[in-house]
Amino acid sequence: MMSDVGMAGRTRARHGWQRFWQERDGAVTVDWVVLTGFLVLLGMATTFYIATSVPQVADKVGEHLENTTVMPN
C-alpha cells in the first residue's frame, strides 16, 4: 500500500504535467526553434549536394573545352 507522501507526490506530478501540456506561453518559441532547425538542416543538405556535384561538373566542362576546336576567322 502506498503512503500518503507517495500519493501526494504523484498527484503533484500529475497536475504539473497537465499544467505543462495546457500552457501556451512558449509554443511560439518552440515553433520558431523547430522551423529554424529545419531550415539549417535544409541548408546543410543543399550545401553538401552542391559541394559534391561541383567537381563532376568542373570535370565535364574541362573535357568539353579540351575537345573543342576553335576555328580562327
N, C-alpha and C positions, 0 to 999 in steps of 0.2 A: 504494500500500500504506500502511496506517495505522501510525503509530508506536506504540510501547508506551505512551507517555504518553496518547495518544488513546484507546487501548483501556482503560486503567486508569480514565480519566475516565468513559467510557461505562459500564463495569462498576459504578463507584461510583454513578453516577446511576441506573442500573437498580435497584441494591439500595436506594437511597434512596427511589425511587418505590414499590417493593414494600413497604418498611417503612411508608411513609406510608399506603398503602391497607389494610394489615393492622392498623394502630394503631387502638385503640378508645377511647382516653382522652378525646378531645374530641368524641365522637359525640353525647353528651347535650347539650353546649353548642350544637352545630350544630343539633340538633333544636329546641331552645328558641329559637334565633335565627330559624330558619325559621318556626316557629309564631307567634312574636311579630310578625314581619314580615307574615305573612298576616293576623293579627288587626288590625294597624294599617291595612293596606290595606282590609280589610273595613269598618273603622270610618270611614275616609275616604270610601269609596264610599257608605256609608249616609248619612253627613252630607251629601254632595253631593246625593244623591237627595232627602233631606228638605228641604234648603235650596232646591232648585229647585222643589219642589212647594208650599211654603208660600204664595208669592204667589198661585198659582192657586186654592188652597183659600180664602184670605182674600178674593179677588175673588168667588168663588161665594157665600160666606157674606154678604158685603156686598150682593150683588144680591138674595139671598133676603130679607135684612132690609129692603131698600128696597121690595120688592114685597109685603111682609107688612103687612096691615092689622090693627091692634089694635082690638078692639071693647071699648068701656067697658061695665062691668056695669050 
